């Protein structure tokens, strides 16, 4: 059974895990924004399934639409934001030797979680 984890920006569901990968469905409500963060042990691949994502990777901003994807290298500062009126759905794949939720360093967060 899949478990939905509620967050201030929306929610996520873990779809599948393997030895070196994990698949998640991320739902970001209109106006929602994940923290500016980095990961020491994993890289991430994001596929936009619904909506339009504003994605910051290091100092560059990308606007990614449905049916497109982006790669977030291990160690890069990144943020996912939904600046639109439609719910944003992203399929996220983690890849790395260590796959833990607590492999996160936050730099900025509009929900004061630092």
N, C-alpha and C positions, 0 to 999 in steps of 0.2 A: 504494500500500500504506500502510495506517495504521500509525503507530508508537506504541507504548505507552511512556510515560515513567514510570518508577517513582519514587515519592516516599516519604518516611517515613510519611506519612498514607494512602498508597494509590497511585493512578496517574492519569494523564490521557492522552487520545488527542485529537489534532487531527482533526476530522471534515471540515472544509472551511474555506477562507479566501477572502475576496473583497477588494475594494479598501478597504472601510471596516468589514469585519466578519470575525469568526472564530468558528467553532463548535467546542466541545470537549466531550468526555464526561469527567466527573470521577468517579472511584470513590474513596470514603472508607471505609476499614475501620472496624469498630466501635472506638470510643475515639479515632479519628483526628481531628486538628484542623489546619486550615491556619493559617498565621501571621496575626496581626492586621496588616493591610496596607492600602495605598491605591495608586491609580494616577493618574498625572498626565495621561495622554493618552487614557484610555478609560473608558467606563461599561460595566457588565455587567448582563446579564439571566440569572437562574438559574431553571431549571425543574426541580422535583424529580420524577425519573422513578421512583425506588424509595427507600423508607425515609422517615425523618423527619429533617429538618435543623434544627439550632440555628444561627441566623444572627444575628450582631451587625453592625449598621450604625450607625456613630458610637456613641452611648450607649444604643441600644435593642436589646433581644433579641427575635427573632422565632422561633417554632416553625412550620416550614413542612412540610406533608405532601405525599405523592405527588399529582401532577396539579395542583399549585399553583406559583406563581412569585413572584419578588421582583426588584425593580430596585435596583441599586447605582450611585448617581450617581458620576461622575468626582470624584476627590478625597476620597471618603468612606472613613473607616477601617472595615474590615469583616473578618469572620472566619466561616468555615464549619466546623462541628463535627458529628461523628456520635457522639452519646451513647447510641446504641442497640446492640442485639446483631445487627442486620441490616446488611448492607452498604448504604451510601448511594450512589445514582447521581444525578448532577446534570448536566443539559445546560446548558452555559454559553455565552452569546453575548457576545462582546466587540463594542463599537462605538466607533469613533474614527478620527481622522486618522492616528495612529501606533499600530500593533499589534505590540508587541514583548514577549517574555517578560521582558526586563529592565526593563520599566516597572512596577517594584514597589518600594515602600518598606515595609520591615518594621518594626513597632513592638514586637511580642512574638512569641515562637515557642517552643513546648515542645520543639522539636528543635534548639535552639541554632544557628539559621541566620542570626542577626543579625550 
